[in-house]
Amino acid sequence: MKTKIGIALAAGVLIVAGSAFAIQQYIDWTHVAQRRAHAVQQLRDPDSVQFRAEKLTRAGWLCGELNGKNAYGAYTGFKRFVSLGEYDAWIEGSGYAGKPGGQPTAQILAGIDAQIAVLKRHIEAKKKQPDLPTLSEQEAAALAEQEMFAERWKKHCS
């Protein structure tokens, strides 16, 4: 009798543990799907994007690589991405990929600060190398976006 109760108790524990694991897997998949959607929403063909090497961090960030199509319908190659939600999604080499026109003020200001830092470093480098070409506003913005992506990747994905 005691053996049957012990077996039933052990089976119950395994069932509860298995159910908890299944629920956790469902929750994780829901977060992955949401983060993926936010990362690809501005790409040319979001439905054709391929994903690999993804991980969902404890803080809720989805880090991984994605491959999208260009205007000719050809895949461009895998690029790293990091996404927390519609207002914080970034693709390496492309910059902010979150909600169109929806970047919060704090992120816009951080982007301006990053551009100023890039320009200050460039001015210092130009003092040492006067023949160094001057950065355009677009070049400074692109460098700032690369740095902002690298900072997020290092902080959340490494």
Backbone torsions as a table, in degrees:
resi	resn	phi	psi	omega
1	MET	NA	-47.1	179.8
2	LYS	-63.5	-35.3	179.8
3	THR	-65.4	-42.3	179.7
4	LYS	-64.4	-39.3	178.7
5	ILE	-66.0	-41.9	178.8
6	GLY	-63.0	-42.2	178.8
7	ILE	-65.8	-43.7	179.2
8	ALA	-62.8	-41.2	179.0
9	LEU	-64.2	-44.7	178.8
10	ALA	-63.0	-41.7	178.9
11	ALA	-63.9	-40.2	178.6
12	GLY	-63.1	-41.8	178.4
13	VAL	-62.5	-43.5	179.7
14	LEU	-63.9	-39.1	179.2
15	ILE	-65.4	-44.8	179.0
16	VAL	-63.4	-44.3	179.7
17	ALA	-63.3	-42.3	178.6
18	GLY	-64.2	-40.1	178.4
19	SER	-65.4	-42.1	178.3
20	ALA	-62.0	-41.3	178.5
21	PHE	-63.6	-43.0	-179.6
22	ALA	-64.4	-41.9	178.0
23	ILE	-63.1	-43.6	179.2
24	GLN	-61.6	-41.5	178.7
25	GLN	-63.2	-39.1	178.6
26	TYR	-64.6	-45.3	179.7
27	ILE	-60.9	-45.4	179.2
28	ASP	-60.7	-43.7	-179.5
29	TRP	-63.4	-38.7	177.7
30	THR	-60.5	-45.4	178.7
31	HIS	-63.6	-41.5	179.7
32	VAL	-61.2	-47.6	-178.6
33	ALA	-61.1	-42.4	179.0
34	GLN	-64.7	-46.1	-178.7
35	ARG	-65.2	-38.5	176.8
36	ARG	-60.3	-47.7	-177.5
37	ALA	-58.8	-40.5	-179.8
38	HIS	-68.7	-33.4	-178.8
39	ALA	-72.4	-30.6	-172.7
40	VAL	-105.5	-0.7	-170.9
41	GLN	-60.9	-23.6	179.7
42	GLN	-101.7	2.9	178.8
43	LEU	-74.5	159.5	-176.0
44	ARG	-59.0	-44.5	-177.1
45	ASP	-134.9	77.3	-174.2
46	PRO	-58.0	-28.7	-177.7
47	ASP	-73.2	-17.6	-177.1
48	SER	-99.5	1.8	-176.1
49	VAL	-65.6	136.8	176.2
50	GLN	-102.6	143.9	180.0
51	PHE	-122.8	150.7	172.6
52	ARG	-157.9	164.9	175.8
53	ALA	52.6	42.0	-178.2
54	GLU	-87.7	147.2	171.1
55	LYS	-146.5	141.6	177.2
56	LEU	-103.3	118.4	-176.9
57	THR	-78.7	165.1	178.1
58	ARG	-61.4	-28.8	180.0
59	ALA	-81.9	-2.0	176.3
60	GLY	96.7	3.3	177.8
61	TRP	-79.9	138.4	172.8
62	LEU	-103.4	121.6	179.6
63	CYS	-117.6	141.9	178.4
64	GLY	175.6	-159.7	178.4
65	GLU	-127.1	146.1	176.7
66	LEU	-135.2	156.5	-179.3
67	ASN	-133.6	118.1	-178.5
68	GLY	-118.0	171.0	-179.0
69	LYS	-94.3	148.4	175.4
70	ASN	-93.2	-171.5	-177.4
71	ALA	-63.0	-23.3	179.8
72	TYR	-88.9	-1.3	179.9
73	GLY	85.6	8.6	179.8
74	ALA	-97.6	144.9	176.2
75	TYR	-70.4	142.2	-173.5
76	THR	-95.5	-13.2	-176.7
77	GLY	110.9	153.0	-176.0
78	PHE	-71.7	137.8	175.6
79	LYS	-129.9	147.6	177.4
80	ARG	-71.2	149.4	174.0
81	PHE	-141.3	157.0	176.0
82	VAL	-141.3	133.6	-175.0
83	SER	-145.6	132.5	173.2
84	LEU	-111.0	-30.6	-178.9
85	GLY	177.0	-171.0	-173.1
86	GLU	-62.5	-23.3	-179.1
87	TYR	-103.5	1.9	179.1
88	ASP	-146.0	73.0	178.1
89	ALA	-132.0	130.9	-173.8
90	TRP	-137.0	143.4	175.1
91	ILE	-121.7	131.5	-179.0
92	GLU	-58.0	130.0	179.1
93	GLY	83.3	-12.8	179.6
94	SER	-115.4	-15.6	179.6
95	GLY	80.2	-145.9	-176.5
96	TYR	-63.2	130.9	-178.5
97	ALA	-125.7	8.7	-177.2
98	GLY	-76.0	-155.4	-174.5
99	LYS	-55.3	126.8	-179.5
100	PRO	-57.3	126.6	179.5
101	GLY	66.4	13.2	-173.2
102	GLY	-112.6	16.8	-179.7
103	GLN	-66.0	126.9	-180.0
104	PRO	-63.6	156.2	-179.1
105	THR	-53.6	-41.5	-179.3
106	ALA	-60.3	-39.3	178.3
107	GLN	-70.5	-37.8	178.2
108	ILE	-63.0	-44.8	178.5
109	LEU	-64.6	-38.7	177.0
110	ALA	-63.1	-38.3	177.3
111	GLY	-64.5	-41.2	177.5
112	ILE	-64.9	-43.8	177.1
113	ASP	-59.5	-40.8	179.2
114	ALA	-65.4	-40.0	177.6
115	GLN	-64.1	-41.2	178.4
116	ILE	-62.2	-42.2	178.9
117	ALA	-63.0	-41.4	177.8
118	VAL	-61.5	-46.5	-178.9
119	LEU	-65.0	-39.0	177.5
120	LYS	-62.6	-44.0	178.1
121	ARG	-63.5	-38.2	179.8
122	HIS	-66.8	-40.2	178.1
123	ILE	-61.3	-44.0	177.9
124	GLU	-63.0	-41.4	178.8
125	ALA	-66.4	-35.6	-179.7
126	LYS	-67.9	-29.7	176.3
127	LYS	-64.5	-34.9	-180.0
128	LYS	-83.1	-30.3	-179.6
129	GLN	-129.9	83.6	-175.4
130	PRO	-58.9	-24.5	-179.5
131	ASP	-82.5	1.0	177.4
132	LEU	-64.0	129.6	-179.0
133	PRO	-65.7	148.3	179.0
134	THR	-74.3	140.6	178.2
135	LEU	-77.6	136.8	172.2
136	SER	-79.1	168.0	178.1
137	GLU	-61.8	-39.0	179.6
138	GLN	-66.5	-40.5	178.5
139	GLU	-64.8	-42.6	178.0
140	ALA	-63.2	-41.2	178.9
141	ALA	-64.7	-41.2	179.5
142	ALA	-65.1	-42.8	177.7
143	LEU	-63.5	-40.7	178.5
144	ALA	-62.9	-41.9	178.5
145	GLU	-64.3	-39.0	177.0
146	GLN	-61.1	-42.8	179.8
147	GLU	-66.5	-40.0	179.5
148	MET	-65.3	-40.5	176.6
149	PHE	-63.0	-48.4	-178.4
150	ALA	-59.2	-37.9	178.4
151	GLU	-64.8	-44.7	178.3
152	ARG	-64.1	-44.1	-179.0
153	TRP	-59.9	-47.2	-178.8
154	LYS	-62.7	-43.3	-176.5
155	LYS	-70.8	-40.1	-170.8
156	HIS	-106.7	-20.6	-170.0
157	CYS	-117.5	-19.7	-176.8
158	SER	-82.1	NA	NA
